[in-house]
Amino acid sequence: MGYVAVSGGQEAIGQVEELLRLLRSGGDSPPLEVNQIKEQQRLAVDRVMGEGSLYSPTIAALALKQSEGDSFEASLLVRAYRATQVRKYYSRTVDTSRMRIIRRISAAFQDVPGGQILGPTRDYTQRLLDFSLLEDERTAVRDFLERIDRVPAKEKMPDAFPKVIDLLRKEGLLAEAGPDSGRLVDITRESLVFPCPRSAKLQSLARAETGAMIALAYSSIRGYGDIHPYLGELRVGHVPVYIDPAGEDAPVCAGWVLVTEAEVIAQYAEGEKGENPRFTLGYGLCFGHNELKAIAMAILDRSTRSRAPDQAPAEDEEFVLYHTDGIESSGFVAHWKLPHYVTFQSAMDRLRKTQRLKEGSEDAGAV
């Protein structure tokens, strides 16, 4: 078997890095500032924070700038940086009922306590290109912001809103997910073991790749599974995070984190003997403003609890968790760009030998 050598080495790699820097410079346009990305590309920043598993808008914006907008590469950079940081505390369980709402809707109930809060969304706008953005000038932006500041608030937003799902709980119409193992698993310290505790599954989904989750959730809705969800409540807002520092008698609020939370109501399940059938619930929560990911997460949370004997891909817990991690999947696909000269030469040698054997057997049969 022959071996094909690689030439170039460290000098060639150094030139590659210089070429990347040249292309990222953007020609004649001014350098893109990290603050610009953080403030004007918030949804991209939020997605990278979620998939990178680190809540830091500045770090996520920096990663997007460095990766030229490649969300997979940016998430990888963020997660790699996260691995270098010292873990000082574990936070207490976040109480999302205390969320400072900026958006809150229900597609299952028209009238909900506290009302529907549309917030920032493109759900009700026309999806048409806005060519005025080609000449987006600072003066126009400043005039717009000043005009918004002059609009008086009609009423003060409540500090908290009741959970819509609690309406079903009070009527006994909602089945809970069931007891977990009793121990919260940290997937950054322990490998996934199947069947995995729900705490580990939700952590894995919370940092999974948005597109992969949407694809699998969509497959379940279309019929490759048995989930027909109703959106009980979707929330976007800031939640307080509390820690227990040493020497403190009471928990300390470390800050407020922007999250998206989705609770979907799935088909009802037959109760145990003597119990009534009830709706089932799927839950999703992720960093930042990422509604599709939170909804897909809730659907996958419910679908992976399916007891169907012939499971669809979205109902297979191991399939879902292993194939929705964007860092793992993109890394494995990308590794095919690395040299595989020896193994491919081996495959060619086997193929040539197989062809010779086949030709020899055909010649023998002809005689």
Short mmCIF file of the C-alpha atoms (twelve columns), coordinates in Angstrom:
data_MODEL
# 
_entry.id   MODEL 
# 
loop_
_atom_site.group_PDB 
_atom_site.id 
_atom_site.type_symbol 
_atom_site.label_atom_id 
_atom_site.label_alt_id 
_atom_site.label_comp_id 
_atom_site.label_asym_id 
_atom_site.label_seq_id 
_atom_site.Cartn_x 
_atom_site.Cartn_y 
_atom_site.Cartn_z 
_atom_site.pdbx_PDB_model_num 
ATOM 1   C CA . MET A 1   0.000   0.000   0.000   1 
ATOM 2   C CA . GLY A 2   1.379   3.381   -0.982  1 
ATOM 3   C CA . TYR A 3   1.353   6.510   1.179   1 
ATOM 4   C CA . VAL A 4   0.741   9.998   -0.195  1 
ATOM 5   C CA . ALA A 5   2.770   12.639  1.655   1 
ATOM 6   C CA . VAL A 6   1.447   16.049  2.697   1 
ATOM 7   C CA . SER A 7   3.556   19.153  2.022   1 
ATOM 8   C CA . GLY A 8   3.325   22.668  3.356   1 
ATOM 9   C CA . GLY A 9   3.241   22.263  7.109   1 
ATOM 10  C CA . GLN A 10  3.300   25.102  9.619   1 
ATOM 11  C CA . GLU A 11  4.149   27.841  7.115   1 
ATOM 12  C CA . ALA A 12  1.126   26.999  4.946   1 
ATOM 13  C CA . ILE A 13  -1.172  26.992  7.985   1 
ATOM 14  C CA . GLY A 14  0.154   30.394  8.988   1 
ATOM 15  C CA . GLN A 15  -0.670  31.760  5.544   1 
ATOM 16  C CA . VAL A 16  -4.196  30.355  5.856   1 
ATOM 17  C CA . GLU A 17  -4.712  32.323  9.075   1 
ATOM 18  C CA . GLU A 18  -3.476  35.482  7.359   1 
ATOM 19  C CA . LEU A 19  -5.917  34.921  4.476   1 
ATOM 20  C CA . LEU A 20  -8.808  34.503  6.911   1 
ATOM 21  C CA . ARG A 21  -7.873  37.754  8.621   1 
ATOM 22  C CA . LEU A 22  -7.700  39.488  5.231   1 
ATOM 23  C CA . LEU A 23  -11.184 38.319  4.226   1 
ATOM 24  C CA . ARG A 24  -12.604 39.226  7.636   1 
ATOM 25  C CA . SER A 25  -11.270 42.774  7.280   1 
ATOM 26  C CA . GLY A 26  -14.131 43.538  4.894   1 
ATOM 27  C CA . GLY A 27  -12.272 45.535  2.274   1 
ATOM 28  C CA . ASP A 28  -13.006 49.275  2.433   1 
ATOM 29  C CA . SER A 29  -15.787 49.106  5.028   1 
ATOM 30  C CA . PRO A 30  -14.967 50.072  8.619   1 
ATOM 31  C CA . PRO A 31  -14.199 47.234  11.057  1 
ATOM 32  C CA . LEU A 32  -17.313 45.659  12.569  1 
ATOM 33  C CA . GLU A 33  -17.378 46.385  16.293  1 
ATOM 34  C CA . VAL A 34  -18.294 43.681  18.803  1 
ATOM 35  C CA . ASN A 35  -20.796 46.044  20.420  1 
ATOM 36  C CA . GLN A 36  -22.519 46.481  17.065  1 
ATOM 37  C CA . ILE A 37  -23.005 42.731  16.761  1 
ATOM 38  C CA . LYS A 38  -24.174 42.454  20.361  1 
ATOM 39  C CA . GLU A 39  -26.693 45.278  20.046  1 
ATOM 40  C CA . GLN A 40  -27.897 44.869  16.446  1 
ATOM 41  C CA . GLN A 41  -27.630 41.104  15.858  1 
ATOM 42  C CA . ARG A 42  -29.225 40.031  19.124  1 
ATOM 43  C CA . LEU A 43  -30.928 36.873  17.809  1 
ATOM 44  C CA . ALA A 44  -27.674 35.551  16.339  1 
ATOM 45  C CA . VAL A 45  -25.910 36.350  19.619  1 
ATOM 46  C CA . ASP A 46  -28.627 34.591  21.630  1 
ATOM 47  C CA . ARG A 47  -28.414 31.488  19.448  1 
ATOM 48  C CA . VAL A 48  -24.637 31.252  19.889  1 
ATOM 49  C CA . MET A 49  -24.946 31.738  23.652  1 
ATOM 50  C CA . GLY A 50  -27.430 28.883  23.833  1 
ATOM 51  C CA . GLU A 51  -25.501 26.447  21.659  1 
ATOM 52  C CA . GLY A 52  -22.196 27.479  23.194  1 
ATOM 53  C CA . SER A 53  -23.726 26.928  26.641  1 
ATOM 54  C CA . LEU A 54  -22.430 30.198  28.092  1 
ATOM 55  C CA . TYR A 55  -24.467 33.269  28.946  1 
ATOM 56  C CA . SER A 56  -22.238 36.113  27.803  1 
ATOM 57  C CA . PRO A 57  -23.479 38.390  24.996  1 
ATOM 58  C CA . THR A 58  -20.034 39.968  24.615  1 
ATOM 59  C CA . ILE A 59  -18.228 36.628  24.227  1 
ATOM 60  C CA . ALA A 60  -20.891 35.387  21.786  1 
ATOM 61  C CA . ALA A 61  -20.631 38.578  19.706  1 
ATOM 62  C CA . LEU A 62  -16.833 38.285  19.669  1 
ATOM 63  C CA . ALA A 63  -17.122 34.669  18.490  1 
ATOM 64  C CA . LEU A 64  -19.467 35.708  15.688  1 
ATOM 65  C CA . LYS A 65  -17.026 38.374  14.545  1 
ATOM 66  C CA . GLN A 66  -14.085 35.976  14.648  1 
ATOM 67  C CA . SER A 67  -16.006 33.259  12.772  1 
ATOM 68  C CA . GLU A 68  -17.358 35.694  10.138  1 
ATOM 69  C CA . GLY A 69  -20.940 34.904  11.169  1 
ATOM 70  C CA . ASP A 70  -20.605 31.102  11.084  1 
ATOM 71  C CA . SER A 71  -22.875 30.103  13.993  1 
ATOM 72  C CA . PHE A 72  -21.404 26.579  14.238  1 
ATOM 73  C CA . GLU A 73  -17.854 27.894  14.504  1 
ATOM 74  C CA . ALA A 74  -18.933 30.657  16.882  1 
ATOM 75  C CA . SER A 75  -20.690 28.170  19.172  1 
ATOM 76  C CA . LEU A 76  -17.598 25.970  19.155  1 
ATOM 77  C CA . LEU A 77  -15.412 28.936  20.143  1 
ATOM 78  C CA . VAL A 78  -17.786 29.863  22.973  1 
ATOM 79  C CA . ARG A 79  -18.008 26.322  24.314  1 
ATOM 80  C CA . ALA A 80  -14.230 25.938  24.163  1 
ATOM 81  C CA . TYR A 81  -13.809 29.223  26.071  1 
ATOM 82  C CA . ARG A 82  -16.409 28.071  28.587  1 
ATOM 83  C CA . ALA A 83  -14.381 24.941  29.298  1 
ATOM 84  C CA . THR A 84  -11.465 27.121  30.471  1 
ATOM 85  C CA . GLN A 85  -13.514 28.969  33.082  1 
ATOM 86  C CA . VAL A 86  -13.526 28.036  36.761  1 
ATOM 87  C CA . ARG A 87  -16.898 26.884  38.092  1 
ATOM 88  C CA . LYS A 88  -17.421 28.777  41.346  1 
ATOM 89  C CA . TYR A 89  -21.088 28.176  42.114  1 
ATOM 90  C CA . TYR A 90  -24.126 26.172  41.226  1 
ATOM 91  C CA . SER A 91  -27.203 28.365  40.999  1 
ATOM 92  C CA . ARG A 92  -30.458 27.630  42.722  1 
ATOM 93  C CA . THR A 93  -33.383 26.417  40.651  1 
ATOM 94  C CA . VAL A 94  -34.603 29.337  38.555  1 
ATOM 95  C CA . ASP A 95  -38.207 30.347  39.243  1 
ATOM 96  C CA . THR A 96  -39.630 31.361  35.855  1 
ATOM 97  C CA . SER A 97  -42.865 32.553  37.452  1 
ATOM 98  C CA . ARG A 98  -40.811 35.592  38.504  1 
ATOM 99  C CA . MET A 99  -39.823 36.350  34.924  1 
ATOM 100 C CA . ARG A 100 -39.838 40.005  33.880  1 
ATOM 101 C CA . ILE A 101 -41.871 39.514  30.747  1 
ATOM 102 C CA . ILE A 102 -41.077 41.171  27.414  1 
ATOM 103 C CA . ARG A 103 -43.205 38.723  25.400  1 
ATOM 104 C CA . ARG A 104 -45.860 36.245  26.525  1 
ATOM 105 C CA . ILE A 105 -48.467 34.481  24.401  1 
ATOM 106 C CA . SER A 106 -50.687 31.410  24.459  1 
ATOM 107 C CA . ALA A 107 -51.961 29.677  21.331  1 
ATOM 108 C CA . ALA A 108 -54.173 27.336  23.375  1 
ATOM 109 C CA . PHE A 109 -56.135 29.957  25.337  1 
ATOM 110 C CA . GLN A 110 -57.418 33.227  23.912  1 
ATOM 111 C CA . ASP A 111 -57.988 34.928  27.257  1 
ATOM 112 C CA . VAL A 112 -55.272 34.310  29.832  1 
ATOM 113 C CA . PRO A 113 -54.739 35.935  33.237  1 
ATOM 114 C CA . GLY A 114 -52.642 39.049  32.668  1 
ATOM 115 C CA . GLY A 115 -53.381 39.132  28.949  1 
ATOM 116 C CA . GLN A 116 -51.342 38.307  25.870  1 
ATOM 117 C CA . ILE A 117 -48.146 40.363  25.549  1 
ATOM 118 C CA . LEU A 118 -47.053 40.401  21.902  1 
ATOM 119 C CA . GLY A 119 -43.647 41.966  22.534  1 
ATOM 120 C CA . PRO A 120 -40.925 42.047  19.850  1 
ATOM 121 C CA . THR A 121 -41.850 39.599  17.088  1 
ATOM 122 C CA . ARG A 122 -42.049 39.276  13.311  1 
ATOM 123 C CA . ASP A 123 -44.971 36.836  13.533  1 
ATOM 124 C CA . TYR A 124 -47.479 39.450  12.387  1 
ATOM 125 C CA . THR A 125 -45.341 41.351  9.869   1 
ATOM 126 C CA . GLN A 126 -44.835 40.929  6.153   1 
ATOM 127 C CA . ARG A 127 -41.700 39.002  5.263   1 
ATOM 128 C CA . LEU A 128 -40.472 41.475  2.654   1 
ATOM 129 C CA . LEU A 129 -37.015 42.951  2.222   1 
ATOM 130 C CA . ASP A 130 -36.658 46.436  3.673   1 
ATOM 131 C CA . PHE A 131 -34.411 48.189  1.162   1 
ATOM 132 C CA . SER A 132 -34.276 51.312  3.319   1 
ATOM 133 C CA . LEU A 133 -31.776 49.421  5.486   1 
ATOM 134 C CA . LEU A 134 -29.255 49.693  2.654   1 
ATOM 135 C CA . GLU A 135 -28.840 53.331  3.631   1 
ATOM 136 C CA . ASP A 136 -29.453 53.063  7.354   1 
ATOM 137 C CA . GLU A 137 -27.991 56.314  8.686   1 
ATOM 138 C CA . ARG A 138 -27.173 57.117  12.287  1 
ATOM 139 C CA . THR A 139 -29.295 60.276  12.242  1 
ATOM 140 C CA . ALA A 140 -32.395 58.312  11.179  1 
ATOM 141 C CA . VAL A 141 -31.818 55.789  13.952  1 
ATOM 142 C CA . ARG A 142 -31.372 58.573  16.513  1 
ATOM 143 C CA . ASP A 143 -34.589 60.286  15.394  1 
ATOM 144 C CA . PHE A 144 -36.478 56.998  15.680  1 
ATOM 145 C CA . LEU A 145 -35.178 56.352  19.197  1 
ATOM 146 C CA . GLU A 146 -36.094 59.870  20.313  1 
ATOM 147 C CA . ARG A 147 -39.616 59.449  18.922  1 
ATOM 148 C CA . ILE A 148 -40.033 56.146  20.789  1 
ATOM 149 C CA . ASP A 149 -38.841 57.747  24.043  1 
ATOM 150 C CA . ARG A 150 -41.585 60.371  23.753  1 
ATOM 151 C CA . VAL A 151 -44.389 57.773  23.560  1 
ATOM 152 C CA . PRO A 152 -45.916 57.476  27.052  1 
ATOM 153 C CA . ALA A 153 -46.559 54.019  28.492  1 
ATOM 154 C CA . LYS A 154 -50.288 53.269  28.707  1 
ATOM 155 C CA . GLU A 155 -49.884 51.143  31.810  1 
ATOM 156 C CA . LYS A 156 -47.154 49.659  33.957  1 
ATOM 157 C CA . MET A 157 -46.168 46.069  33.186  1 
ATOM 158 C CA . PRO A 158 -46.827 43.725  36.142  1 
ATOM 159 C CA . ASP A 159 -43.765 42.336  37.895  1 
ATOM 160 C CA . ALA A 160 -44.969 38.759  37.326  1 
ATOM 161 C CA . PHE A 161 -47.639 36.845  35.431  1 
ATOM 162 C CA . PRO A 162 -49.456 33.658  36.457  1 
ATOM 163 C CA . LYS A 163 -48.522 30.487  34.572  1 
ATOM 164 C CA . VAL A 164 -51.160 29.492  32.020  1 
ATOM 165 C CA . ILE A 165 -50.449 25.783  32.489  1 
ATOM 166 C CA . ASP A 166 -51.505 26.076  36.146  1 
ATOM 167 C CA . LEU A 167 -55.090 26.458  34.921  1 
ATOM 168 C CA . LEU A 168 -54.985 22.869  33.669  1 
ATOM 169 C CA . ARG A 169 -53.258 21.652  36.812  1 
ATOM 170 C CA . LYS A 170 -55.993 23.088  39.012  1 
ATOM 171 C CA . GLU A 171 -58.634 21.205  37.025  1 
ATOM 172 C CA . GLY A 172 -56.678 17.960  37.173  1 
ATOM 173 C CA . LEU A 173 -56.319 17.908  33.380  1 
ATOM 174 C CA . LEU A 174 -52.513 17.782  33.227  1 
ATOM 175 C CA . ALA A 175 -50.282 14.789  33.916  1 
ATOM 176 C CA . GLU A 176 -46.848 15.593  35.308  1 
ATOM 177 C CA . ALA A 177 -43.688 14.220  33.698  1 
ATOM 178 C CA . GLY A 178 -43.115 11.820  36.567  1 
ATOM 179 C CA . PRO A 179 -40.325 11.588  39.146  1 
ATOM 180 C CA . ASP A 180 -36.713 11.919  38.010  1 
ATOM 181 C CA . SER A 181 -33.789 10.084  39.535  1 
ATOM 182 C CA . GLY A 182 -33.733 12.604  42.383  1 
ATOM 183 C CA . ARG A 183 -30.223 13.792  41.500  1 
ATOM 184 C CA . LEU A 184 -29.471 16.655  39.144  1 
ATOM 185 C CA . VAL A 185 -26.939 15.517  36.555  1 
ATOM 186 C CA . ASP A 186 -24.347 17.983  35.238  1 
ATOM 187 C CA . ILE A 187 -23.657 16.907  31.644  1 
ATOM 188 C CA . THR A 188 -20.496 19.027  31.560  1 
ATOM 189 C CA . ARG A 189 -19.061 16.747  34.269  1 
ATOM 190 C CA . GLU A 190 -20.691 13.403  33.436  1 
ATOM 191 C CA . SER A 191 -21.227 11.597  30.149  1 
ATOM 192 C CA . LEU A 192 -24.753 10.826  29.017  1 
ATOM 193 C CA . VAL A 193 -25.929 7.359   29.980  1 
ATOM 194 C CA . PHE A 194 -29.153 6.018   28.478  1 
ATOM 195 C CA . PRO A 195 -31.858 6.033   29.540  1 
ATOM 196 C CA . CYS A 196 -30.769 9.363   30.967  1 
ATOM 197 C CA . PRO A 197 -32.461 11.403  33.717  1 
ATOM 198 C CA . ARG A 198 -34.754 14.158  32.505  1 
ATOM 199 C CA . SER A 199 -32.430 16.780  34.002  1 
ATOM 200 C CA . ALA A 200 -29.628 15.567  31.724  1 
ATOM 201 C CA . LYS A 201 -31.941 15.412  28.717  1 
ATOM 202 C CA . LEU A 202 -33.164 18.973  29.197  1 
ATOM 203 C CA . GLN A 203 -29.599 20.249  29.629  1 
ATOM 204 C CA . SER A 204 -28.561 18.528  26.427  1 
ATOM 205 C CA . LEU A 205 -31.523 19.937  24.506  1 
ATOM 206 C CA . ALA A 206 -30.974 23.423  25.936  1 
ATOM 207 C CA . ARG A 207 -27.580 23.637  24.217  1 
ATOM 208 C CA . ALA A 208 -28.500 21.613  21.119  1 
ATOM 209 C CA . GLU A 209 -28.384 23.061  17.610  1 
ATOM 210 C CA . THR A 210 -31.570 24.933  16.743  1 
ATOM 211 C CA . GLY A 211 -31.953 23.682  13.181  1 
ATOM 212 C CA . ALA A 212 -31.481 20.020  14.114  1 
ATOM 213 C CA . MET A 213 -34.072 20.310  16.886  1 
ATOM 214 C CA . ILE A 214 -36.590 21.969  14.576  1 
ATOM 215 C CA . ALA A 215 -36.097 19.233  11.957  1 
ATOM 216 C CA . LEU A 216 -36.720 16.412  14.438  1 
ATOM 217 C CA . ALA A 217 -39.670 18.191  16.076  1 
ATOM 218 C CA . TYR A 218 -41.143 18.781  12.628  1 
ATOM 219 C CA . SER A 219 -40.766 15.103  11.761  1 
ATOM 220 C CA . SER A 220 -42.786 14.172  14.839  1 
ATOM 221 C CA . ILE A 221 -45.529 16.660  14.042  1 
ATOM 222 C CA . ARG A 222 -45.767 15.408  10.433  1 
ATOM 223 C CA . GLY A 223 -46.438 11.848  11.514  1 
ATOM 224 C CA . TYR A 224 -43.067 10.244  12.227  1 
ATOM 225 C CA . GLY A 225 -44.156 10.007  15.823  1 
ATOM 226 C CA . ASP A 226 -47.322 10.793  17.715  1 
ATOM 227 C CA . ILE A 227 -47.162 14.388  18.906  1 
ATOM 228 C CA . HIS A 228 -49.752 17.034  18.090  1 
ATOM 229 C CA . PRO A 229 -48.757 19.936  20.348  1 
ATOM 230 C CA . TYR A 230 -50.669 23.011  21.446  1 
ATOM 231 C CA . LEU A 231 -48.636 25.949  22.679  1 
ATOM 232 C CA . GLY A 232 -49.869 26.437  26.216  1 
ATOM 233 C CA . GLU A 233 -47.566 29.368  26.890  1 
ATOM 234 C CA . LEU A 234 -44.497 30.967  25.372  1 
ATOM 235 C CA . ARG A 235 -42.523 33.422  27.481  1 
ATOM 236 C CA . VAL A 236 -39.527 35.626  26.756  1 
ATOM 237 C CA . GLY A 237 -38.054 37.649  29.568  1 
ATOM 238 C CA . HIS A 238 -35.438 38.033  32.268  1 
ATOM 239 C CA . VAL A 239 -35.235 35.702  35.266  1 
ATOM 240 C CA . PRO A 240 -33.178 36.181  38.449  1 
ATOM 241 C CA . VAL A 241 -30.353 33.734  39.132  1 
ATOM 242 C CA . TYR A 242 -29.509 33.093  42.780  1 
ATOM 243 C CA . ILE A 243 -26.347 31.553  44.222  1 
ATOM 244 C CA . ASP A 244 -25.233 30.644  47.745  1 
ATOM 245 C CA . PRO A 245 -21.822 32.269  48.340  1 
ATOM 246 C CA . ALA A 246 -19.777 31.012  51.255  1 
ATOM 247 C CA . GLY A 247 -20.281 33.059  54.381  1 
ATOM 248 C CA . GLU A 248 -23.663 34.420  53.334  1 
ATOM 249 C CA . ASP A 249 -26.793 33.594  55.324  1 
ATOM 250 C CA . ALA A 250 -29.151 34.115  52.409  1 
ATOM 251 C CA . PRO A 251 -28.937 33.491  48.657  1 
ATOM 252 C CA . VAL A 252 -27.542 36.321  46.558  1 
ATOM 253 C CA . CYS A 253 -28.934 37.394  43.188  1 
ATOM 254 C CA . ALA A 254 -26.059 37.079  40.733  1 
ATOM 255 C CA . GLY A 255 -27.978 38.808  37.955  1 
ATOM 256 C CA . TRP A 256 -30.873 38.578  35.528  1 
ATOM 257 C CA . VAL A 257 -30.668 36.314  32.491  1 
ATOM 258 C CA . LEU A 258 -32.733 36.569  29.306  1 
ATOM 259 C CA . VAL A 259 -34.425 33.238  28.519  1 
ATOM 260 C CA . THR A 260 -37.192 31.817  26.344  1 
ATOM 261 C CA . GLU A 261 -39.586 29.313  27.897  1 
ATOM 262 C CA . ALA A 262 -42.145 27.147  26.105  1 
ATOM 263 C CA . GLU A 263 -44.715 24.752  27.528  1 
ATOM 264 C CA . VAL A 264 -46.566 22.632  24.993  1 
ATOM 265 C CA . ILE A 265 -49.676 20.582  25.698  1 
ATOM 266 C CA . ALA A 266 -49.594 17.218  23.945  1 
ATOM 267 C CA . GLN A 267 -52.246 14.550  23.436  1 
ATOM 268 C CA . TYR A 268 -53.732 13.093  26.555  1 
ATOM 269 C CA . ALA A 269 -52.389 9.892   28.045  1 
ATOM 270 C CA . GLU A 270 -54.318 7.066   29.640  1 
ATOM 271 C CA . GLY A 271 -53.947 7.202   33.393  1 
ATOM 272 C CA . GLU A 272 -52.894 4.384   35.654  1 
ATOM 273 C CA . LYS A 273 -55.551 2.058   36.995  1 
ATOM 274 C CA . GLY A 274 -58.214 4.150   38.679  1 
ATOM 275 C CA . GLU A 275 -56.876 7.456   37.256  1 
ATOM 276 C CA . ASN A 276 -58.463 9.665   34.607  1 
ATOM 277 C CA . PRO A 277 -56.715 10.397  31.299  1 
ATOM 278 C CA . ARG A 278 -54.975 13.767  31.237  1 
ATOM 279 C CA . PHE A 279 -53.017 16.004  28.903  1 
ATOM 280 C CA . THR A 280 -49.229 15.634  28.885  1 
ATOM 281 C CA . LEU A 281 -46.697 18.451  28.951  1 
ATOM 282 C CA . GLY A 282 -43.465 19.149  27.088  1 
ATOM 283 C CA . TYR A 283 -41.058 21.758  28.431  1 
ATOM 284 C CA . GLY A 284 -38.389 23.878  26.786  1 
ATOM 285 C CA . LEU A 285 -36.119 26.652  28.068  1 
ATOM 286 C CA . CYS A 286 -33.025 28.168  26.466  1 
ATOM 287 C CA . PHE A 287 -30.760 31.192  26.739  1 
ATOM 288 C CA . GLY A 288 -31.769 34.395  24.995  1 
ATOM 289 C CA . HIS A 289 -34.653 35.034  22.611  1 
ATOM 290 C CA . ASN A 290 -35.017 31.854  20.562  1 
ATOM 291 C CA . GLU A 291 -38.670 30.892  20.300  1 
ATOM 292 C CA . LEU A 292 -38.413 28.138  17.696  1 
ATOM 293 C CA . LYS A 293 -35.734 26.362  19.697  1 
ATOM 294 C CA . ALA A 294 -37.747 26.509  22.923  1 
ATOM 295 C CA . ILE A 295 -40.863 25.140  21.186  1 
ATOM 296 C CA . ALA A 296 -38.883 22.395  19.420  1 
ATOM 297 C CA . MET A 297 -37.234 21.518  22.726  1 
ATOM 298 C CA . ALA A 298 -40.614 21.173  24.412  1 
ATOM 299 C CA . ILE A 299 -41.878 18.920  21.622  1 
ATOM 300 C CA . LEU A 300 -38.771 16.720  21.809  1 
ATOM 301 C CA . ASP A 301 -38.980 16.578  25.598  1 
ATOM 302 C CA . ARG A 302 -42.461 15.103  25.224  1 
ATOM 303 C CA . SER A 303 -41.767 12.894  22.199  1 
ATOM 304 C CA . THR A 304 -38.747 11.223  23.844  1 
ATOM 305 C CA . ARG A 305 -41.030 10.106  26.686  1 
ATOM 306 C CA . SER A 306 -43.116 8.114   24.207  1 
ATOM 307 C CA . ARG A 307 -43.850 4.510   25.111  1 
ATOM 308 C CA . ALA A 308 -44.638 3.470   21.546  1 
ATOM 309 C CA . PRO A 309 -43.243 -0.010  20.768  1 
ATOM 310 C CA . ASP A 310 -41.983 1.074   17.322  1 
ATOM 311 C CA . GLN A 311 -40.295 4.387   17.971  1 
ATOM 312 C CA . ALA A 312 -39.809 7.083   15.360  1 
ATOM 313 C CA . PRO A 313 -36.457 8.963   15.290  1 
ATOM 314 C CA . ALA A 314 -37.844 11.890  17.321  1 
ATOM 315 C CA . GLU A 315 -39.054 9.443   19.995  1 
ATOM 316 C CA . ASP A 316 -35.667 7.762   20.418  1 
ATOM 317 C CA . GLU A 317 -33.932 9.577   23.270  1 
ATOM 318 C CA . GLU A 318 -30.429 8.479   22.315  1 
ATOM 319 C CA . PHE A 319 -30.957 9.351   18.645  1 
ATOM 320 C CA . VAL A 320 -32.289 12.817  19.490  1 
ATOM 321 C CA . LEU A 321 -29.645 13.810  22.033  1 
ATOM 322 C CA . TYR A 322 -26.644 12.517  20.089  1 
ATOM 323 C CA . HIS A 323 -27.682 14.012  16.762  1 
ATOM 324 C CA . THR A 324 -28.829 17.485  17.832  1 
ATOM 325 C CA . ASP A 325 -25.569 18.638  19.428  1 
ATOM 326 C CA . GLY A 326 -24.281 21.107  16.840  1 
ATOM 327 C CA . ILE A 327 -20.707 21.054  18.140  1 
ATOM 328 C CA . GLU A 328 -20.451 17.269  18.035  1 
ATOM 329 C CA . SER A 329 -22.193 16.826  14.688  1 
ATOM 330 C CA . SER A 330 -20.447 19.687  12.859  1 
ATOM 331 C CA . GLY A 331 -17.105 18.580  14.253  1 
ATOM 332 C CA . PHE A 332 -17.531 15.028  13.038  1 
ATOM 333 C CA . VAL A 333 -18.727 16.114  9.592   1 
ATOM 334 C CA . ALA A 334 -15.875 18.646  9.370   1 
ATOM 335 C CA . HIS A 335 -13.256 16.045  10.258  1 
ATOM 336 C CA . TRP A 336 -13.744 14.488  6.813   1 
ATOM 337 C CA . LYS A 337 -11.835 17.505  5.478   1 
ATOM 338 C CA . LEU A 338 -8.727  16.271  7.295   1 
ATOM 339 C CA . PRO A 339 -6.300  13.852  5.606   1 
ATOM 340 C CA . HIS A 340 -7.612  10.301  5.206   1 
ATOM 341 C CA . TYR A 341 -4.970  9.318   2.682   1 
ATOM 342 C CA . VAL A 342 -3.877  6.053   4.274   1 
ATOM 343 C CA . THR A 343 -7.364  4.701   4.901   1 
ATOM 344 C CA . PHE A 344 -8.521  5.660   1.403   1 
ATOM 345 C CA . GLN A 345 -5.467  4.010   -0.144  1 
ATOM 346 C CA . SER A 346 -6.373  0.891   1.818   1 
ATOM 347 C CA . ALA A 347 -9.943  1.035   0.497   1 
ATOM 348 C CA . MET A 348 -8.660  1.357   -3.067  1 
ATOM 349 C CA . ASP A 349 -6.323  -1.618  -2.583  1 
ATOM 350 C CA . ARG A 350 -9.208  -3.754  -1.331  1 
ATOM 351 C CA . LEU A 351 -11.388 -2.692  -4.258  1 
ATOM 352 C CA . ARG A 352 -8.657  -3.511  -6.800  1 
ATOM 353 C CA . LYS A 353 -8.107  -6.909  -5.205  1 
ATOM 354 C CA . THR A 354 -11.838 -7.616  -5.218  1 
ATOM 355 C CA . GLN A 355 -12.047 -6.727  -8.917  1 
ATOM 356 C CA . ARG A 356 -9.096  -9.001  -9.727  1 
ATOM 357 C CA . LEU A 357 -10.664 -11.906 -7.831  1 
ATOM 358 C CA . LYS A 358 -13.996 -11.368 -9.575  1 
ATOM 359 C CA . GLU A 359 -12.298 -11.229 -12.987 1 
ATOM 360 C CA . GLY A 360 -10.345 -14.405 -12.158 1 
ATOM 361 C CA . SER A 361 -13.465 -16.300 -11.124 1 
ATOM 362 C CA . GLU A 362 -15.243 -15.233 -14.306 1 
ATOM 363 C CA . ASP A 363 -12.284 -16.386 -16.433 1 
ATOM 364 C CA . ALA A 364 -12.269 -19.753 -14.641 1 
ATOM 365 C CA . GLY A 365 -15.992 -20.165 -15.218 1 
ATOM 366 C CA . ALA A 366 -15.611 -19.357 -18.918 1 
ATOM 367 C CA . VAL A 367 -13.008 -22.165 -19.320 1 
# 
